[in-house]
Amino acid sequence: MSIVIIGTLDTKSEEIGFARDVIEAQDGEVHIIDAGVLGEPEFAPDTTADEVAEAGGTSIESLREDGARGDAVDVMGRGAAEIAQQLHKEGVLSGVLGLGGSGNTSIATTAMRALPVGIPKLVVSTMASGDVEPYVGVKDITMMYSVADIEGLNRLSRRIIANAALAMVGMVETDVDMEIDKKPTIAITMFGVTTPCVRRAREYLEDHGYETIVFHATGTGGQAMEELVREGVIDGVLDVTTTEWADQHVGGILNAGPDRLSAPGEVGIPHVVSTGALDMVNFGPPESVPDEFSDRTFYQHNPQVTLMRTTPEETAAIGTIIAEKLNEATGPTAVYLPLNGISILDIEGGEFNDPAADEALFEAIRETRNDDIELVEMETDINDDAFAVALAKAVDELVRESDST
């Protein structure tokens, strides 16, 4: 098993070689992938830039002749991802280390995002102190700020690169038995306004032999959950909080993209869905709310988060979308509707209480769902203890039925 280092040997041979030497001094094995396009490496890598470019769909000569940096980074990122996945399938790759500026950060993290969660991934980057979402995505990538540019070895760069290399050695060589008392795993989606429901459902499930993973429905949370479903980490999904579809449809900042609600159905695992927090769309501070919404109902969650109440027209459209998504499911699927409120703010007397908007949501789901999608309606709000337990029992029963077939 090797630590794979991804870097541009035409510009960073000295620094990559130093990282290799630190790892090998700890009796670690290293596999170097050269992602450089500009020139020849100062030492021979294990995977050449030619091989990376070919895996990315072109040749290194074409990239050099074209001279378009953006295209080259894109191709080398795709190629590095293909090679990293292949090394993982062959049992060669135990972790990935990258180091460089924005170009190699993009290339290395593209490869890292193609690998399963749990494989150690670390990049030393000049970009690590800013917005790292484009690099990290929904994967467990550790970013270490290089402080100074990664250009030559000095007392600062040696220490930082050595720390990163030693961290990788520690991650890949520390043997933690993750299979001890392994339990079936249920993913649960949560927002602040559905927390009481999720806590009670989680307690029930854990008391009945499950491990639970709670995902904050902030866009990346929903994406991460769906990615783990596709990777086979999750045995069932309790989708209490589908609020990301409100942001996706209306234009809020916490959307999870058009594939949200797709993965459980594609994989065929049990999926119990509710309508948590579909009464709200998320924006930043009040001044960030688009002018077109100036006449709407708002709630200031905190100085950085402004919530906007969805209208009956919006909830009807969202309900239709959700039902259509679930109709495509290949596994057991159920929808639970809390008729007396879909969030803490939506109960009687709450700031977002709007029975007409809720009913438009519920009716769209009723009318659009296929008959094989189980529908349960309860005269409670979503955070009622009885509703939470009903959700937990439903996903428990579906998982047990699936296991018995």
C-alpha positions in Angstrom: 0.0 0.0 0.0 1.3 3.4 -1.0 0.8 7.0 -0.3 0.1 8.6 -3.6 1.6 12.1 -4.1 0.0 14.2 -6.9 2.1 17.1 -8.1 3.6 19.0 -11.0 7.1 17.7 -11.3 8.1 20.2 -13.9 7.8 23.0 -11.3 7.6 21.3 -7.9 10.1 18.4 -8.1 12.2 19.6 -5.2 9.2 20.0 -2.9 7.6 16.7 -3.9 10.8 14.9 -3.6 11.2 16.2 0.0 7.7 15.0 0.9 8.6 11.6 -0.6 11.8 11.4 1.4 10.0 12.2 4.7 7.4 9.5 4.1 10.1 6.9 3.1 12.1 7.8 6.2 9.1 6.5 8.1 9.2 3.3 6.1 6.3 4.4 4.0 5.9 3.6 0.3 5.2 6.3 -2.2 3.7 6.4 -5.6 4.1 9.7 -7.4 1.7 10.9 -10.1 3.2 13.7 -12.3 0.5 16.2 -13.3 3.0 18.7 -14.8 2.3 20.0 -18.4 5.0 22.7 -18.9 8.1 20.6 -19.1 10.0 17.4 -18.2 10.3 16.2 -14.6 13.5 16.4 -12.7 13.1 12.7 -11.7 11.1 9.8 -12.9 7.6 9.5 -11.4 5.6 6.3 -11.0 2.9 7.6 -13.3 4.0 10.0 -16.0 2.3 13.2 -17.1 1.9 11.4 -20.5 -0.2 8.7 -18.8 -2.2 11.3 -16.8 -3.0 13.3 -20.0 -4.0 10.1 -21.8 -6.3 9.1 -19.0 -7.8 12.5 -19.2 -8.6 12.1 -22.9 -5.8 13.7 -24.8 -2.0 13.8 -25.0 0.6 15.8 -23.2 1.8 17.1 -26.6 -1.7 18.4 -27.4 -1.9 20.2 -24.1 1.5 21.8 -24.6 0.7 22.9 -28.1 -2.7 24.3 -27.1 -1.2 26.3 -24.2 -4.6 26.8 -22.5 -3.9 26.5 -18.8 -7.5 26.0 -17.8 -8.0 23.2 -20.3 -4.8 21.6 -19.1 -5.8 21.7 -15.5 -9.2 20.2 -16.3 -7.7 17.3 -18.4 -5.0 16.5 -15.9 -7.5 16.5 -13.1 -9.7 14.0 -14.9 -6.7 11.9 -15.7 -5.4 12.0 -12.1 -8.8 11.0 -10.9 -9.0 8.0 -13.3 -5.5 6.8 -12.2 -6.2 7.3 -8.5 -9.4 5.3 -8.8 -7.6 2.5 -10.6 -4.8 2.4 -8.0 -7.5 2.2 -5.3 -9.2 -0.7 -7.1 -5.9 -2.5 -7.4 -5.3 -2.1 -3.6 -2.2 0.1 -4.2 -3.5 3.4 -2.9 -3.8 3.9 0.9 -3.9 7.8 0.9 -3.4 10.8 -1.3 -1.2 13.8 -0.7 -1.1 16.9 -2.9 0.9 20.1 -2.8 1.0 23.2 -4.9 -0.8 26.4 -6.0 -4.2 26.7 -7.4 -3.5 24.6 -10.5 -2.3 21.5 -8.7 -4.8 22.0 -5.9 -7.5 21.7 -8.5 -5.9 18.6 -10.1 -5.2 16.8 -6.8 -8.5 17.5 -5.2 -10.3 16.4 -8.4 -8.6 13.0 -7.9 -9.4 13.0 -4.2 -13.1 13.7 -4.8 -13.2 10.6 -7.0 -12.2 8.4 -4.1 -14.4 7.0 -1.4 -14.9 8.7 2.0 -12.5 7.4 4.5 -9.4 7.2 2.3 -7.0 9.8 3.8 -6.8 12.9 1.6 -4.6 15.9 2.3 -3.4 18.8 0.2 -0.9 21.5 1.1 -2.2 24.5 -0.8 -1.8 28.3 -1.2 -5.6 28.3 -1.6 -6.4 26.7 1.8 -7.2 29.9 3.7 -10.0 31.1 1.3 -13.2 29.5 0.0 -12.3 25.8 -0.2 -15.7 24.5 -1.2 -14.8 24.1 -4.9 -11.9 21.9 -3.9 -13.4 19.9 -1.0 -16.9 19.5 -2.3 -18.6 16.8 -0.2 -15.5 14.7 0.5 -13.3 14.4 3.6 -10.4 16.4 2.1 -8.0 18.0 4.6 -6.5 21.3 3.4 -3.4 22.7 5.0 -2.4 26.3 4.2 1.1 26.6 2.9 1.5 30.1 4.5 4.1 31.0 1.9 4.1 30.0 -1.8 5.3 26.5 -2.4 8.4 27.6 -4.3 11.6 26.0 -3.1 12.6 24.6 0.2 13.2 26.8 3.2 12.8 26.6 7.0 9.1 27.3 6.6 8.2 25.1 3.6 10.2 22.2 5.0 8.3 22.3 8.3 4.9 22.5 6.6 5.5 19.9 4.0 7.1 17.6 6.6 4.0 18.0 8.8 1.8 17.1 5.9 3.8 14.1 5.0 4.0 12.8 8.6 0.2 13.4 8.9 -0.4 11.2 5.9 1.9 8.5 7.4 -0.1 8.7 10.6 -3.4 8.4 8.9 -2.6 5.5 6.7 -0.6 3.5 9.3 -2.9 3.9 12.3 -5.0 0.7 12.3 -8.4 1.5 13.8 -10.9 -1.4 13.6 -13.9 0.3 12.1 -15.8 -3.0 11.8 -16.2 -3.5 15.6 -19.8 -4.0 16.5 -20.9 -2.8 13.0 -24.5 -1.8 12.8 -26.8 -1.0 9.9 -26.5 2.8 9.3 -29.4 5.2 8.8 -28.8 8.6 7.3 -31.0 11.4 8.7 -31.4 15.0 7.4 -31.8 17.8 9.9 -32.2 21.6 10.1 -32.4 23.7 13.2 -36.2 23.9 12.9 -36.5 20.1 12.7 -34.0 19.2 15.4 -36.5 17.9 18.0 -37.9 15.4 15.5 -34.5 14.2 14.4 -33.2 13.8 18.0 -36.2 11.7 19.0 -36.0 9.6 15.8 -32.3 9.1 16.3 -32.8 7.9 19.9 -35.4 5.4 18.7 -33.2 4.0 16.0 -30.1 3.8 18.1 -32.2 2.0 20.8 -33.2 -0.5 18.1 -29.7 -1.4 17.0 -28.9 1.2 14.3 -26.0 3.6 13.9 -27.2 7.0 12.7 -25.4 9.7 10.7 -27.1 13.1 10.8 -26.6 15.5 7.8 -27.3 19.2 8.1 -29.5 20.1 5.1 -27.4 23.0 4.0 -26.9 22.0 0.4 -23.5 20.3 0.8 -25.1 18.2 3.6 -27.7 16.8 1.3 -25.0 16.3 -1.4 -22.7 14.5 1.0 -25.5 12.2 2.1 -26.5 11.2 -1.4 -22.8 10.6 -2.3 -22.4 8.2 0.7 -25.6 6.4 -0.4 -24.1 5.8 -3.8 -20.9 4.6 -2.2 -22.8 2.0 -0.2 -22.1 3.4 3.2 -25.8 3.9 4.1 -28.4 1.2 4.6 -31.5 3.4 4.8 -32.4 7.1 4.7 -34.8 9.0 7.0 -35.2 12.2 5.0 -36.9 14.3 7.6 -35.7 17.6 6.2 -36.1 18.1 2.4 -35.7 21.9 2.7 -32.9 22.0 0.1 -35.5 21.6 -2.6 -37.1 24.9 -1.5 -33.8 26.7 -2.1 -33.3 24.8 -5.3 -36.7 25.8 -6.7 -37.0 29.3 -5.4 -33.3 30.4 -5.6 -31.9 30.3 -2.1 -28.3 29.8 -1.1 -28.6 26.3 0.5 -29.6 24.2 -2.5 -28.3 20.7 -3.1 -28.8 20.6 -6.8 -31.3 18.9 -9.0 -30.2 15.4 -8.0 -31.3 15.7 -4.4 -33.6 12.8 -3.4 -32.3 10.7 -6.3 -29.6 8.4 -4.8 -31.7 6.3 -2.4 -34.1 5.4 -5.2 -31.2 4.7 -7.7 -29.5 2.4 -5.2 -32.8 0.9 -4.1 -32.4 1.3 -0.3 -35.3 2.2 2.0 -36.2 5.8 1.9 -38.7 7.5 4.3 -39.3 11.1 3.4 -41.0 14.0 5.1 -41.5 17.7 4.3 -39.2 19.3 7.0 -38.5 23.0 6.6 -40.1 23.3 3.1 -41.7 26.4 4.6 -38.5 28.4 4.1 -35.9 29.6 1.7 -32.4 30.6 2.9 -30.6 33.8 2.2 -27.7 35.6 3.8 -27.9 38.9 5.7 -31.1 40.9 4.9 -29.3 43.1 2.3 -28.5 39.9 0.3 -32.1 39.1 -0.4 -33.0 39.8 -4.0 -35.2 42.8 -4.6 -37.9 40.7 -6.3 -38.7 39.2 -2.8 -39.1 42.5 -1.0 -42.8 42.0 -0.2 -42.4 38.5 1.2 -42.5 37.2 4.8 -39.1 37.0 6.5 -37.6 35.7 9.7 -34.1 36.7 10.9 -32.6 33.4 12.0 -29.3 35.1 12.9 -27.4 38.1 11.5 -26.0 35.9 8.7 -29.2 33.9 7.8 -32.5 35.3 6.6 -35.4 32.9 6.1 -38.2 33.6 3.6 -41.6 31.9 3.8 -42.5 29.8 0.7 -45.8 30.6 -1.0 -48.6 28.2 -1.9 -47.5 28.3 -5.6 -43.9 27.5 -4.6 -44.8 24.7 -2.3 -47.2 23.1 -4.8 -44.3 23.1 -7.4 -41.9 21.7 -4.8 -44.4 18.9 -3.7 -44.7 17.9 -7.4 -41.0 17.7 -7.8 -40.5 15.7 -4.7 -43.2 13.2 -5.6 -41.8 12.8 -9.1 -38.3 12.1 -7.7 -39.7 9.5 -5.4 -41.7 7.9 -8.2 -38.5 7.0 -9.8 -37.3 5.0 -6.8 -36.4 1.3 -7.2 -36.5 0.6 -3.5 -39.1 0.8 -0.8 -40.2 4.4 -0.3 -42.7 6.2 2.0 -43.8 9.8 2.5 -45.0 11.1 5.9 -46.9 14.3 6.1 -47.1 16.3 9.3 -50.4 18.1 8.7 -50.0 20.6 11.6 -46.7 22.2 10.7 -43.5 21.4 8.8 -41.1 23.2 11.1 -40.8 25.0 14.4 -41.8 28.2 12.7 -44.8 26.7 10.9 -46.9 25.6 13.9 -50.0 27.5 15.0 -49.0 31.0 16.0 -45.5 30.6 14.5 -43.9 33.2 12.3 -44.3 31.0 9.2 -47.6 29.4 9.9 -49.4 29.2 6.6 -52.0 26.4 6.3 -52.7 27.2 2.7 -49.1 26.8 1.7 -48.8 23.6 3.6 -51.9 22.2 2.0 -50.7 23.1 -1.4 -47.5 21.1 -0.7 -49.4 18.1 0.7 -51.9 18.0 -2.1 -49.2 18.1 -4.8 -47.6 15.1 -3.2 -50.9 13.3 -2.9 -51.8 13.9 -6.5 -48.4 13.2 -8.1 -47.1 10.2 -6.2 -47.4 6.7 -7.6 -49.6 4.2 -5.7 -46.6 2.1 -4.7 -45.2 5.1 -2.7 -46.7 4.7 0.8 -48.4 7.8 2.1 -49.0 8.4 5.8 -50.6 11.6 7.1 -50.6 12.5 10.8 -52.5 15.3 12.6 -49.3 16.5 14.3 -46.5 18.9 13.6 -43.2 17.6 12.4 -41.5 17.9 15.8 -44.2 16.1 17.7 -42.8 13.0 19.5 -45.4 10.7 17.9 -44.5 11.8 14.4 -40.7 11.4 15.1 -41.3 7.8 16.4 -43.6 7.0 13.5 -40.8 8.0 11.0 -38.2 6.0 12.9 -40.5 2.9 13.0 -41.2 3.2 9.3 -37.5 3.2 8.2 -36.8 0.4 10.7 -39.5 -1.8 9.2 -38.4 -1.1 5.7 -34.8 -1.9 6.4 -35.7 -5.1 8.2 -38.0 -6.1 5.3 -35.3 -5.4 2.8 -32.8 -7.5 4.8 -35.2 -10.5 4.9 -35.7 -10.6 1.1 
